[in-house]
Amino acid sequence: MSQILTEIDEQLDDSVELTALDRCDSCGAQAYVRVTLASGELLFCAHHAAKFREKLEPSALDWHDESGRLNPLPPSGER
């Protein structure tokens, strides 16, 4: 029974989007990246995810990146 619940929990975790309430574990800014490790989860803003990616990615079980939701700056002539 616990194996079934664990599989369901893992599926739910992968499909849950990060919200404005999710905060970066390094600086407290809004989190756009969830890194799942064997020991638990870490949440990062886009800046800290990029900073720690090289070290964490080899041991990460999942790297959920929503930084694509960040809006790019408009071209300089359109402000």
PEWO-V694408 format. One record per residue. N is the residue number from 1. SS is DSSP state (H for helix, E for strand, C for the rest). Layout:
N/SS + N/SS
This chain:
1/C + 2/H + 3/H + 4/H + 5/H + 6/H + 7/H + 8/H + 9/H + 10/H + 11/H + 12/H + 13/H + 14/H + 15/H + 16/C + 17/C + 18/C + 19/C + 20/C + 21/C + 22/C + 23/E + 24/C + 25/C + 26/C + 27/C + 28/C + 29/C + 30/E + 31/C + 32/C + 33/E + 34/E + 35/E + 36/E + 37/E + 38/C + 39/C + 40/E + 41/E + 42/E + 43/E + 44/E + 45/C + 46/H + 47/H + 48/H + 49/H + 50/H + 51/H + 52/H + 53/H + 54/H + 55/H + 56/H + 57/H + 58/H + 59/H + 60/C + 61/C + 62/E + 63/E + 64/E + 65/E + 66/C + 67/H + 68/H + 69/H + 70/C + 71/C + 72/C + 73/C + 74/C + 75/C + 76/H + 77/H + 78/H + 79/C
